[in-house]
Amino acid sequence: MMKVSLDVDIGGTFTDLFLSYDGKTVFAKTPTTGYNLSVGFMRVVKDAAALLGISVNELLGSTEVVRYSTTIAMNTLLQRTGPKLALITTEGFEDIVPIGKGASWSDQLTFREIRNLARIVKPEPIISREMTVGVKERVNSRGEIVRTLDEEDFLEKLQYLVDRGARGFVVSLLFSYANPTHERRIAEIIRREYPDFYLGAMPVVLSSEVTPKQNEYTRTVTTILNSYLHYSMWEQISGTGDELRNSGYDKTIMMVHNSGGMAEVFRTAAIQTFNGGPVAGLIGGANVGKILGYDNIVVSDMGGTSFDLGLVVAGSSRFYQYHPLIDRWWVDMTVLETRSIGAGGGSIAWLNPVMGNRLEVGPQGAGSMPGPASYNLGGTDPTVTDADIVLGYINPDYYHGGRMKLDKGRAGAAVMDKVARPLGIEVEEAALLIKKIVDANMGDTIAKETFLRGFKPNDFILFAFGGAGPTHCCSYGPYAGINKIAVFPFSPVFCAFGSSTMDILHLYEQSLRLPLLAPGTMKPFEDYDIFNNTVKSLQEKAIKDITNEGFPVESIKFGLEIEAKYGGQLNILRFMSPILYINSEADIAEVYKAFEDEYCRVYNRISAYPQGGVDVLNLILRATVDHPKPELPTYPRAKETPDSEALKSKRDAFWVEYGEFRPTPVYDARALKNGNIINGAAIIEAEDTTIVLPPMLKLSVDKYHNFILEMT
């Protein structure tokens, strides 16, 4: 039986596809259509079908699963194009978001921005103060109702919000994670007043359902962001789903989650898709690393809009953020840690007047429309891609496999007008400065991420992907101190490939405060039912969701993580519990040992303090279904010298090592074979990317047709 899976990653500039079709792999790339993402989605599917020589209906009719990651959430947030929402909270706590936490004014800012205190302002709340109301009710920290909900008062405030244009409601009441009765009653009242069959029906999102955890600020902000992103996500995904169904696909659409797994679109909260593409690339890097025998990897993706990176250490992409920042908002969710900066092929080079006309590159980007000046679509700002054309690295007649012809004259004119002439330098020198700055920004980011984690960059191999990654990796990698680099045949669509290696994964979280060990006596707690019933409740939710996605119960693997801390200490630690249920003191001892071991590994053995007791704060259930991974094809070994037909031509390219343009051999990536070795300087052209190989580096082709770049 034919096995077909289709993975699509929609970025800010290009939409990428990776397809496994009956043992063969195909990848394709097409410009992202920001006005309607489903158009670009179907175009890239059409291109893949053409490569296979079949129709779109034939391809989709035989496809078992479509996996999908997108930047819709990020774009909606950055552009503030979401709906007008209302926030309903407990009376007296209406200002919880504007007040924030102690240092919320500095969240997500760079060190340079933080130092400039006079210019710092707090982020503008997504829901304004006038669209926030407090209702008369109160639940205490133990989940006991101490003031019943005043429904008449709420109805008046509901009408107030509707009159001011509310198009959706976020409900986040005090301690609702312990007792959601009042939140659920508010939702019932809203749906009663504005039922679904009315045009005025509006969605209601409850914090007790989105993130049933303590900490009012992060729980409220997480629920607001999820509601704000929901509309645009649903519009785009439903449009794509309609297109797929009209073209013969009648199965599940899986969404990539930033937790490192995926789930059916109908089981996915909008906020879980934020940064899904880079996370898919990180998971894909870890899986490829296992095949190739690399344990420590810096996974880097330089696309058209951004540069994303993540770390794989000892074969595991184990670094998680438990309270990540999303657009200056501190949220309460678990995501795999990646780092992103505004550095891509479409990043704009500009002179900063505040800094004395200093040349900077990014974070602003040209996107896919109008794109770089060389696209000839109306863009006039010079970008990294324009600089690469001026320096001779990118062939304007073979960009995107020749399907997009670039204008070298416009690239040079943009660099001259906006950079070279104002600085009083030659256009080639200006282009080289653009390249040096963007490469230094990326290299510096890699160095910081590795050093801050306690590692040395030269202990890692660099995986370079994205359309621009192979073009710049031999500069930003060595700049960071990494001397071995891998580029893959599917590097231009690596994030789409990465989603094909991901398992089904759902996370279920619930706050639960109990003393694992009592302070002073270190006596284990005895009421096991409180712990076990919470785990059982989470497990029931997981089974319901995953079986509804079509997977049998016996295929689900469960794992339990616990957030806990020593009594009297501030540091909260998340660790993997060795067991799901606690039924004896021996079980508690086993759980405590896992906590202590992880605590000593993260902090120091001398900091362990069982005499202070141990408090459990949150339970996190991981429900996983293993998913088949694509296999990498292998090729027979050939001689070291590439065949003569692999050499396409020669063209002038600028090399810093020589300080001038020199005729440089240009090779066809498809014609290179296992065992071939090329010494720099050289350029290797593929349809959707170009490898720039400087002097003092060599390229060797392995049995998987990967390109391994090393210092000679």
C-alpha positions as CSV (number, residue, x, y, z in Angstrom):
1,M,0.0,0.0,0.0
2,M,1.3,3.4,-1.0
3,K,2.4,5.6,2.0
4,V,2.0,9.3,1.3
5,S,2.6,12.2,3.7
6,L,2.7,15.9,3.0
7,D,4.3,18.6,5.2
8,V,4.0,22.3,4.6
9,D,5.6,25.2,6.4
10,I,4.4,28.7,5.6
11,G,7.1,31.3,6.3
12,G,7.0,35.0,5.9
13,T,8.7,34.9,2.5
14,F,8.3,31.3,1.1
15,T,5.9,28.4,1.5
16,D,7.8,25.1,1.8
17,L,6.7,21.6,1.1
18,F,8.3,18.2,1.9
19,L,6.5,15.1,0.4
20,S,7.1,11.4,1.0
21,Y,5.4,9.6,-1.9
22,D,5.7,5.8,-2.0
23,G,9.3,5.7,-0.8
24,K,10.4,8.8,-2.8
25,T,10.8,12.3,-1.4
26,V,10.0,15.5,-3.2
27,F,10.3,19.1,-2.0
28,A,9.1,22.3,-3.4
29,K,9.0,26.0,-2.6
30,T,6.8,28.9,-3.7
31,P,6.4,32.6,-2.5
32,T,4.1,33.0,0.4
33,T,0.8,34.8,-0.5
34,G,0.2,37.0,2.5
35,Y,-3.2,38.1,1.3
36,N,-4.5,34.5,1.4
37,L,-2.1,31.8,2.7
38,S,-4.2,29.0,1.1
39,V,-3.3,30.2,-2.4
40,G,0.4,29.7,-1.7
41,F,-0.4,26.4,0.0
42,M,-2.2,25.0,-3.0
43,R,0.5,26.4,-5.4
44,V,3.3,24.5,-3.7
45,V,1.1,21.3,-3.6
46,K,0.5,21.8,-7.4
47,D,4.3,22.2,-7.9
48,A,5.0,18.9,-6.0
49,A,2.4,17.0,-8.0
50,A,4.0,18.3,-11.3
51,L,7.4,17.0,-10.1
52,L,5.8,13.6,-9.6
53,G,4.0,13.8,-13.0
54,I,0.5,13.3,-11.4
55,S,-2.5,15.6,-10.8
56,V,-3.2,17.4,-7.6
57,N,-6.3,15.3,-7.0
58,E,-4.4,12.1,-7.5
59,L,-1.7,13.2,-5.1
60,L,-4.1,14.4,-2.4
61,G,-6.4,11.5,-2.9
62,S,-3.6,9.1,-1.9
63,T,-2.2,11.3,0.9
64,E,-2.6,9.8,4.4
65,V,-1.7,12.9,6.4
66,V,-1.1,16.6,5.9
67,R,1.0,18.3,8.5
68,Y,1.1,22.1,8.7
69,S,3.1,24.8,10.4
70,T,2.6,28.5,9.8
71,T,3.6,32.1,10.9
72,I,0.0,33.3,10.9
73,A,0.0,33.7,14.7
74,M,3.2,35.7,14.8
75,N,2.1,38.0,11.9
76,T,-1.3,38.6,13.6
77,L,0.4,39.6,16.8
78,L,3.1,41.8,15.2
79,Q,0.6,43.6,13.0
80,R,-2.2,43.8,15.7
81,T,-4.8,42.6,13.2
82,G,-6.8,40.5,15.6
83,P,-10.4,41.2,16.7
84,K,-11.6,43.6,19.4
85,L,-11.9,41.5,22.6
86,A,-13.3,42.0,26.1
87,L,-11.8,40.8,29.3
88,I,-14.0,39.6,32.2
89,T,-12.2,39.2,35.5
90,T,-12.9,39.3,39.2
91,E,-13.9,42.7,40.6
92,G,-10.9,44.5,42.0
93,F,-8.5,42.8,39.6
94,E,-9.3,44.7,36.4
95,D,-5.7,46.1,36.2
96,I,-3.9,42.8,36.4
97,V,-2.6,43.0,32.8
98,P,-1.6,46.7,32.8
99,I,0.2,46.3,36.1
100,G,1.9,43.1,34.9
101,K,4.7,41.7,37.0
102,G,7.6,43.6,38.5
103,A,9.8,43.8,35.3
104,S,7.2,43.5,32.6
105,W,8.4,46.8,31.1
106,S,11.7,45.1,30.1
107,D,10.3,41.8,28.8
108,Q,11.6,40.9,25.3
109,L,13.8,44.0,25.0
110,T,17.5,43.8,24.2
111,F,20.1,44.9,26.7
112,R,20.8,48.1,24.7
113,E,17.0,48.9,24.8
114,I,16.8,48.2,28.5
115,R,19.7,50.6,29.2
116,N,17.9,53.4,27.4
117,L,15.3,53.9,30.2
118,A,14.0,57.2,29.0
119,R,12.6,55.6,25.9
120,I,11.1,52.4,27.4
121,V,7.3,52.1,27.6
122,K,5.2,49.2,28.8
123,P,3.6,47.1,26.0
124,E,0.1,48.3,25.0
125,P,-2.4,45.7,26.3
126,I,-4.2,43.7,23.6
127,I,-7.4,44.3,25.5
128,S,-7.8,48.0,26.5
129,R,-8.8,49.0,30.0
130,E,-12.2,50.3,28.8
131,M,-12.9,46.7,27.4
132,T,-12.2,45.1,30.8
133,V,-14.8,44.6,33.5
134,G,-14.7,43.1,37.0
135,V,-17.6,40.9,38.1
136,K,-18.9,40.4,41.7
137,E,-17.7,36.9,42.6
138,R,-14.9,35.3,44.6
139,V,-13.3,31.9,44.8
140,N,-10.4,31.3,47.3
141,S,-7.1,29.5,46.8
142,R,-8.6,26.2,48.0
143,G,-11.4,26.4,45.4
144,E,-14.1,27.4,47.9
145,I,-16.8,29.9,46.8
146,V,-16.8,32.7,49.2
147,R,-18.9,35.1,47.1
148,T,-21.4,33.8,44.6
149,L,-21.6,35.2,41.1
150,D,-23.9,38.3,40.9
151,E,-25.6,37.5,37.6
152,E,-27.6,40.7,37.4
153,D,-24.5,42.8,37.8
154,F,-22.8,40.7,35.2
155,L,-25.6,41.1,32.6
156,E,-25.3,44.9,32.9
157,K,-21.5,44.7,32.3
158,L,-22.0,42.3,29.4
159,Q,-24.3,44.8,27.7
160,Y,-21.7,47.5,28.3
161,L,-19.0,45.4,26.5
162,V,-21.2,44.5,23.6
163,D,-22.2,48.2,23.1
164,R,-18.5,49.1,22.8
165,G,-17.9,46.6,20.0
166,A,-16.7,43.4,21.7
167,R,-16.3,40.6,19.2
168,G,-15.3,37.9,21.7
169,F,-14.9,37.4,25.4
170,V,-11.9,36.3,27.6
171,V,-12.9,35.1,31.0
172,S,-10.2,34.9,33.7
173,L,-11.4,34.8,37.2
174,L,-9.4,34.6,40.4
175,F,-8.4,31.0,41.3
176,S,-10.6,29.6,38.6
177,Y,-8.0,26.8,38.0
178,A,-9.1,25.5,41.5
179,N,-12.8,25.9,40.8
180,P,-14.1,26.9,37.3
181,T,-17.8,27.0,38.3
182,H,-18.1,30.8,37.9
183,E,-16.2,30.9,34.6
184,R,-18.5,28.2,33.2
185,R,-21.6,30.0,34.4
186,I,-20.5,33.3,32.7
187,A,-20.0,31.4,29.5
188,E,-23.5,29.9,29.8
189,I,-25.0,33.3,30.3
190,I,-23.2,34.8,27.3
191,R,-24.2,31.9,25.1
192,R,-27.8,32.2,26.3
193,E,-27.9,36.0,25.5
194,Y,-26.1,35.6,22.2
195,P,-26.8,32.1,20.9
196,D,-25.1,30.6,17.9
197,F,-28.0,31.1,15.5
198,Y,-27.8,34.9,15.9
199,L,-25.5,37.0,13.8
200,G,-24.3,38.5,17.0
201,A,-23.0,35.2,18.4
202,M,-19.5,35.7,19.9
203,P,-16.9,33.1,21.1
204,V,-16.1,32.8,24.8
205,V,-12.7,31.5,26.0
206,L,-12.1,30.5,29.6
207,S,-8.8,30.6,31.3
208,S,-9.7,27.4,33.2
209,E,-9.8,25.5,29.9
210,V,-6.8,27.2,28.2
211,T,-4.3,27.0,31.1
212,P,-5.8,25.7,34.4
213,K,-2.7,26.8,36.4
214,Q,-1.9,29.3,39.2
215,N,-0.4,32.7,38.6
216,E,-3.1,35.1,37.6
217,Y,-1.1,37.4,35.3
218,T,0.4,34.6,33.1
219,R,-2.9,32.7,33.0
220,T,-4.8,35.8,31.9
221,V,-2.2,36.8,29.3
222,T,-2.1,33.3,27.9
223,T,-5.9,33.2,27.5
224,I,-5.9,36.7,25.9
225,L,-3.3,35.8,23.3
226,N,-5.0,32.5,22.5
227,S,-8.3,34.3,21.9
228,Y,-6.6,37.1,19.9
229,L,-4.9,34.7,17.5
230,H,-7.8,32.3,17.2
231,Y,-9.7,34.3,14.5
232,S,-7.0,34.7,12.0
233,M,-5.8,31.1,12.5
234,W,-9.3,29.8,12.0
235,E,-9.9,31.8,8.8
236,Q,-6.7,30.7,7.2
237,I,-6.8,27.1,8.2
238,S,-10.5,26.7,7.4
239,G,-9.8,28.2,3.9
240,T,-6.9,25.8,3.4
241,G,-9.0,22.9,4.6
242,D,-11.7,23.8,2.1
243,E,-9.2,23.9,-0.7
244,L,-7.8,20.5,0.3
245,R,-11.2,18.9,0.5
246,N,-12.2,20.3,-2.9
247,S,-9.0,18.8,-4.3
248,G,-9.6,15.2,-3.0
249,Y,-8.1,15.2,0.5
250,D,-10.6,13.9,3.1
251,K,-8.4,13.1,6.1
252,T,-7.0,14.9,9.1
253,I,-4.9,18.1,9.0
254,M,-2.3,18.0,11.7
255,M,-0.9,21.2,13.2
256,V,2.7,21.5,14.4
257,H,2.9,22.5,18.1
258,N,5.6,24.6,19.7
259,S,5.8,21.9,22.4
260,G,7.6,19.6,20.0
261,G,4.6,17.5,18.9
262,M,1.6,17.8,16.7
263,A,-2.2,17.3,16.9
264,E,-5.3,17.5,14.8
265,V,-6.3,21.1,13.9
266,F,-9.5,20.7,15.9
267,R,-7.5,19.8,19.0
268,T,-5.1,22.7,18.7
269,A,-5.2,26.0,20.5
270,A,-4.1,28.9,18.4
271,I,-1.2,29.8,20.8
272,Q,0.2,26.3,20.4
273,T,1.1,27.1,16.8
274,F,3.2,30.1,17.6
275,N,6.8,29.5,16.4
276,G,5.8,26.0,15.2
277,G,8.1,26.1,12.1
278,P,11.4,26.7,14.0
279,V,10.4,24.0,16.5
280,A,9.8,21.5,13.6
281,G,13.3,22.4,12.3
282,L,14.8,21.7,15.7
283,I,13.0,18.3,16.0
284,G,14.1,17.4,12.4
285,G,17.7,18.3,13.3
286,A,17.7,16.1,16.3
287,N,16.4,13.1,14.2
288,V,18.8,13.7,11.4
289,G,21.6,14.0,13.9
290,K,20.8,10.5,15.2
291,I,21.1,9.1,11.7
292,L,24.4,10.8,11.0
293,G,25.9,10.2,14.4
294,Y,26.0,13.8,15.7
295,D,25.1,14.4,19.3
296,N,25.7,18.1,19.7
297,I,24.1,20.3,17.0
298,V,23.4,23.9,16.4
299,V,20.3,23.9,14.2
300,S,20.2,27.2,12.2
301,D,17.5,28.4,9.7
302,M,18.2,31.5,7.7
303,G,15.1,32.1,5.6
304,G,13.8,35.2,3.9
305,T,12.5,37.0,7.1
306,S,14.3,35.7,10.1
307,F,17.2,33.6,11.5
308,D,16.1,30.9,13.9
309,L,18.3,28.6,15.9
310,G,18.1,25.9,18.5
311,L,20.4,23.5,20.3
312,V,20.5,19.7,20.3
313,V,22.7,18.4,23.2
314,A,23.6,14.8,23.7
315,G,21.1,13.9,21.0
316,S,18.2,15.6,22.6
317,S,16.4,18.9,21.9
318,R,15.8,19.1,25.6
319,F,15.7,22.8,26.3
320,Y,12.2,24.0,27.2
321,Q,10.8,27.3,28.1
322,Y,8.1,27.0,30.7
323,H,7.2,30.7,30.8
324,P,8.2,31.9,27.4
325,L,7.8,35.5,26.1
326,I,5.6,36.1,23.1
327,D,5.7,39.6,21.8
328,R,6.7,41.1,25.3
329,W,4.0,39.0,27.0
330,W,4.9,36.4,29.6
331,V,2.8,33.3,29.1
332,D,2.2,30.1,31.0
333,M,2.9,27.2,28.5
334,T,5.6,24.8,27.6
335,V,7.5,25.3,24.4
336,L,10.8,24.0,23.0
337,E,13.3,26.8,23.2
338,T,14.4,28.4,19.9
339,R,15.9,31.8,19.3
340,S,14.9,34.1,16.5
341,I,16.4,37.4,15.2
342,G,15.4,39.6,12.2
343,A,18.2,38.4,9.9
344,G,17.2,36.7,6.6
345,G,17.6,37.1,2.9
346,G,15.0,39.8,2.8
347,S,16.4,41.7,5.8
348,I,16.7,45.4,4.9
349,A,20.0,47.3,5.1
350,W,19.5,50.8,6.4
351,L,21.5,53.7,7.9
352,N,20.6,54.5,11.5
353,P,20.6,58.3,11.9
354,V,20.3,58.1,15.7
355,M,23.7,56.2,15.7
356,G,25.5,58.6,13.3
357,N,24.3,56.9,10.1
358,R,25.6,53.5,11.2
359,L,24.8,50.7,8.8
360,E,22.4,48.1,10.2
361,V,20.7,45.1,8.7
362,G,17.2,44.1,9.9
363,P,15.1,43.4,11.9
364,Q,12.8,45.0,9.2
365,G,12.3,42.7,6.2
366,A,11.0,43.1,2.7
367,G,8.8,39.9,2.8
368,S,7.7,38.3,-0.3
369,M,5.8,41.3,-1.5
370,P,7.4,43.6,-2.6
371,G,10.5,41.7,-1.6
372,P,14.1,42.7,-2.3
373,A,14.8,45.3,-4.9
374,S,16.0,42.6,-7.3
375,Y,12.6,41.0,-7.3
376,N,11.4,44.0,-9.4
377,L,8.0,44.0,-7.7
378,G,8.2,47.6,-6.4
379,G,10.7,47.2,-3.6
380,T,13.5,49.9,-3.4
381,D,15.3,49.0,-0.2
382,P,18.5,47.0,-0.4
383,T,18.4,43.6,1.3
384,V,20.8,40.8,2.0
385,T,19.7,39.0,-1.1
386,D,20.5,42.1,-3.2
387,A,24.0,42.3,-1.6
388,D,24.6,38.6,-2.4
389,I,23.8,39.3,-6.1
390,V,26.2,42.2,-6.2
391,L,28.9,40.0,-4.7
392,G,28.4,37.3,-7.3
393,Y,27.1,34.6,-4.9
394,I,23.6,34.3,-6.3
395,N,22.9,33.8,-9.9
396,P,19.9,36.1,-10.7
397,D,19.0,33.9,-13.7
398,Y,18.8,30.7,-11.6
399,Y,17.0,32.0,-8.5
400,H,14.3,29.5,-7.3
401,G,15.6,27.2,-10.1
402,G,15.2,29.9,-12.7
403,R,11.4,30.2,-12.0
404,M,12.1,33.7,-10.5
405,K,14.4,36.0,-12.6
406,L,16.1,38.6,-10.5
407,D,17.3,42.0,-11.6
408,K,21.0,42.5,-10.9
409,G,20.8,46.1,-12.0
410,R,18.1,47.0,-9.5
411,A,20.0,45.1,-6.7
412,G,23.1,47.2,-7.4
413,A,21.2,50.4,-7.7
414,A,19.4,49.9,-4.3
415,V,22.7,49.2,-2.6
416,M,24.3,52.2,-4.2
417,D,21.4,54.7,-3.5
418,K,20.6,53.7,0.1
419,V,24.1,52.6,1.4
420,A,27.1,53.2,-0.8
421,R,26.5,56.8,-1.9
422,P,25.5,58.1,1.6
423,L,28.6,56.4,3.1
424,G,30.9,57.5,0.3
425,I,32.0,54.0,-0.7
426,E,31.9,51.7,-3.7
427,V,28.8,49.6,-4.2
428,E,30.8,46.3,-3.8
429,E,32.2,47.5,-0.5
430,A,28.7,48.4,0.7
431,A,27.4,44.9,-0.3
432,L,30.3,43.3,1.5
433,L,29.5,45.4,4.6
434,I,25.9,44.2,4.5
435,K,27.0,40.6,4.3
436,K,29.5,41.0,7.2
437,I,27.0,42.7,9.5
438,V,24.2,40.1,9.0
439,D,26.7,37.2,9.3
440,A,28.2,38.8,12.5
441,N,24.7,39.2,14.0
442,M,23.9,35.5,13.4
443,G,27.3,34.3,14.5
444,D,27.1,36.3,17.7
445,T,23.7,34.9,18.4
446,I,24.9,31.4,18.1
447,A,28.0,32.1,20.3
448,K,25.8,33.6,23.0
449,E,23.3,30.8,23.0
450,T,26.0,28.1,23.4
451,F,28.1,29.9,25.9
452,L,25.1,30.8,28.1
453,R,24.2,27.1,28.2
454,G,27.7,26.3,29.4
455,F,29.0,24.8,26.1
456,K,31.8,25.6,23.7
457,P,30.7,26.3,20.1
458,N,33.5,24.1,18.7
459,D,32.0,21.1,20.3
460,F,29.0,21.4,18.0
461,I,28.3,20.8,14.3
462,L,26.2,23.4,12.5
463,F,23.2,22.3,10.5
464,A,22.5,25.1,8.0
465,F,19.1,25.3,6.3
466,G,16.5,27.7,5.0
467,G,16.9,29.3,1.5
468,A,19.7,31.6,2.6
469,G,21.4,29.4,5.3
470,P,23.8,27.6,2.9
471,T,24.8,30.9,1.3
472,H,25.9,32.4,4.6
473,C,26.7,29.5,6.9
474,C,30.5,29.4,6.0
475,S,30.6,32.9,7.5
476,Y,28.3,32.9,10.5
477,G,29.4,29.4,11.6
478,P,33.2,30.1,11.8
479,Y,32.4,33.5,13.3
480,A,30.7,31.7,16.2
481,G,33.6,29.3,16.5
482,I,32.0,26.3,14.7
483,N,34.2,24.6,12.1
484,K,32.0,21.8,10.8
485,I,28.8,22.4,8.9
486,A,26.2,20.2,7.3
487,V,23.9,21.2,4.4
488,F,21.2,18.8,3.2
489,P,19.5,18.3,-0.1
490,F,16.3,19.4,1.6
491,S,17.9,22.3,3.5
492,P,15.6,24.9,1.7
493,V,12.5,23.2,3.2
494,F,14.1,21.7,6.3
495,C,11.3,22.9,8.7
496,A,8.7,21.1,6.5
497,F,10.9,18.0,6.6
498,G,11.2,18.4,10.4
499,S,7.4,18.2,10.9
500,S,7.5,14.8,9.1
501,T,9.7,13.5,11.9
502,M,7.5,14.6,14.7
503,D,5.3,12.4,16.9
504,I,1.7,13.1,18.0
505,L,2.1,14.9,21.3
506,H,-0.5,16.5,23.7
507,L,0.4,18.2,26.9
508,Y,-2.2,18.6,29.7
509,E,-1.4,20.8,32.7
510,Q,-3.1,21.3,36.0
511,S,-2.1,23.2,39.1
512,L,-2.1,21.1,42.3
513,R,-0.5,22.3,45.5
514,L,0.4,19.6,48.0
515,P,3.4,18.8,50.3
516,L,5.4,15.9,48.9
517,L,7.5,16.0,52.0
518,A,6.5,18.0,55.1
519,P,8.9,20.7,56.3
520,G,11.1,19.7,59.3
521,T,9.9,16.1,59.7
522,M,10.2,15.3,56.0
523,K,7.1,13.1,56.4
524,P,5.6,12.0,53.1
525,F,2.0,13.1,52.4
526,E,-0.7,10.5,52.8
527,D,-3.7,11.5,50.8
528,Y,-2.7,9.8,47.5
529,D,-6.1,10.3,46.0
530,I,-5.7,14.0,45.5
531,F,-2.6,13.4,43.4
532,N,-3.9,10.3,41.6
533,N,-7.3,11.7,40.8
534,T,-5.7,14.8,39.1
535,V,-3.5,12.5,37.0
536,K,-6.5,10.3,36.1
537,S,-8.5,13.4,35.1
538,L,-5.7,14.6,32.8
539,Q,-5.3,11.1,31.4
540,E,-9.0,10.8,30.5
541,K,-8.8,14.1,28.6
542,A,-5.8,12.8,26.7
543,I,-7.5,9.5,25.8
544,K,-10.6,11.3,24.6
545,D,-8.7,13.7,22.4
546,I,-6.3,11.2,20.9
547,T,-8.8,8.5,20.2
548,N,-11.0,11.2,18.5
549,E,-8.0,11.8,16.2
550,G,-8.2,8.1,15.1
551,F,-5.5,6.5,17.2
552,P,-6.1,3.5,19.4
553,V,-5.8,3.8,23.2
554,E,-3.0,1.2,23.3
555,S,-0.8,3.3,21.1
556,I,-0.7,6.2,23.6
557,K,2.4,6.5,25.8
558,F,2.0,8.6,29.0
559,G,4.7,10.4,30.9
560,L,4.2,12.7,33.9
561,E,6.2,15.9,34.6
562,I,6.0,17.6,38.0
563,E,6.8,21.2,38.9
564,A,8.1,21.4,42.5
565,K,10.3,23.4,44.8
566,Y,12.0,23.1,48.2
567,G,10.0,24.8,51.0
568,G,11.2,28.3,51.6
569,Q,13.0,28.5,48.3
570,L,12.0,30.4,45.2
571,N,13.5,28.1,42.5
572,I,10.7,26.0,40.9
573,L,12.0,22.9,39.0
574,R,10.3,20.8,36.4
575,F,11.3,17.1,36.3
576,M,10.2,13.9,34.8
577,S,8.4,11.7,37.3
578,P,9.4,8.0,37.2
579,I,5.8,6.9,37.9
580,L,2.3,8.1,37.0
581,Y,0.5,7.3,40.2
582,I,1.5,7.4,43.9
583,N,0.3,4.5,46.1
584,S,3.0,4.1,48.8
585,E,5.8,5.9,50.7
586,A,8.2,4.0,48.4
587,D,6.6,5.7,45.4
588,I,7.0,9.1,47.1
589,A,10.7,8.3,47.8
590,E,11.2,7.4,44.1
591,V,9.6,10.7,43.0
592,Y,11.6,12.7,45.5
593,K,14.9,11.1,44.3
594,A,14.1,12.1,40.7
595,F,13.4,15.7,41.9
596,E,16.6,15.8,43.9
597,D,18.8,14.4,41.1
598,E,17.5,17.0,38.7
599,Y,17.7,19.8,41.2
600,C,21.4,18.9,41.9
601,R,22.1,18.7,38.2
602,V,20.6,22.1,37.5
603,Y,21.8,24.0,40.6
604,N,24.2,22.2,42.9
605,R,24.2,19.3,45.3
606,I,24.9,21.5,48.2
607,S,21.7,23.5,47.5
608,A,19.4,20.4,48.1
609,Y,17.3,21.0,51.2
610,P,14.8,18.2,52.0
611,Q,14.6,19.5,55.6
612,G,12.6,22.4,54.3
613,G,10.1,20.1,52.7
614,V,9.1,19.7,49.1
615,D,6.0,21.4,47.6
616,V,4.3,20.1,44.4
617,L,2.9,23.0,42.4
618,N,1.8,21.7,38.9
619,L,1.3,18.4,37.1
620,I,2.0,18.1,33.4
621,L,0.8,14.9,31.6
622,R,2.5,14.1,28.3
623,A,0.5,11.9,25.9
624,T,2.5,10.6,22.9
625,V,1.8,8.5,19.9
626,D,4.9,7.4,17.9
627,H,4.8,8.4,14.3
628,P,6.8,6.8,11.5
629,K,9.9,8.8,10.4
630,P,11.0,9.2,6.8
631,E,14.1,7.3,5.8
632,L,17.0,9.1,4.1
633,P,18.0,7.4,0.8
634,T,21.6,6.3,0.3
635,Y,23.8,6.5,-2.8
636,P,26.8,4.4,-4.0
637,R,30.3,5.9,-3.6
638,A,32.0,7.6,-6.5
639,K,35.5,9.1,-7.0
640,E,36.7,12.2,-5.2
641,T,36.8,14.4,-8.3
642,P,33.4,15.5,-9.5
643,D,32.3,14.5,-13.0
644,S,32.9,17.1,-15.7
645,E,29.2,17.7,-16.1
646,A,28.9,18.8,-12.5
647,L,30.8,22.0,-13.4
648,K,28.2,24.4,-14.7
649,S,30.3,27.5,-15.4
650,K,32.6,30.1,-13.8
651,R,31.6,33.5,-12.7
652,D,33.2,36.4,-10.8
653,A,32.6,36.4,-7.1
654,F,34.1,38.5,-4.3
655,W,36.3,36.7,-1.7
656,V,37.4,38.4,1.4
657,E,40.5,36.2,1.6
658,Y,41.7,37.6,-1.8
659,G,40.3,41.1,-1.4
660,E,38.9,41.0,-4.9
661,F,36.5,39.4,-7.4
662,R,37.9,36.2,-8.9
663,P,36.5,33.7,-11.5
664,T,35.0,31.0,-9.4
665,P,33.8,27.5,-10.4
666,V,30.1,27.0,-10.1
667,Y,28.9,23.4,-9.6
668,D,25.5,21.8,-10.0
669,A,24.4,20.3,-6.6
670,R,22.3,17.6,-8.3
671,A,25.3,16.3,-10.3
672,L,27.6,15.8,-7.3
673,K,28.0,12.3,-5.9
674,N,28.8,10.4,-2.7
675,G,32.6,10.8,-2.2
676,N,33.1,13.9,-4.2
677,I,35.3,16.6,-2.7
678,I,35.4,20.3,-3.7
679,N,38.0,22.7,-2.3
680,G,37.0,26.4,-2.0
681,A,36.7,28.9,-3.4
682,A,33.6,27.5,-5.2
683,I,29.9,28.0,-5.5
684,I,27.4,25.1,-5.5
685,E,24.0,25.8,-6.9
686,A,20.8,24.0,-6.1
687,E,17.3,24.9,-7.3
688,D,16.3,26.7,-4.1
689,T,19.6,27.6,-2.4
690,T,23.3,28.3,-3.1
691,I,26.3,27.1,-1.1
692,V,29.0,29.7,-0.9
693,L,32.3,27.8,-0.2
694,P,35.2,30.3,0.7
695,P,38.9,29.5,0.3
696,M,40.3,27.4,3.2
697,L,37.2,25.3,3.3
698,K,36.3,22.0,1.6
699,L,33.1,20.3,0.8
700,S,32.6,16.5,0.8
701,V,29.4,14.6,-0.2
702,D,28.3,11.8,2.1
703,K,26.3,8.7,1.2
704,Y,23.0,10.5,1.9
705,H,24.0,13.3,-0.6
706,N,24.5,15.7,2.3
707,F,27.2,18.3,2.0
708,I,29.8,18.4,4.8
709,L,31.8,21.6,5.0
710,E,35.0,21.7,7.0
711,M,38.1,23.9,7.5
712,T,41.1,22.5,5.5
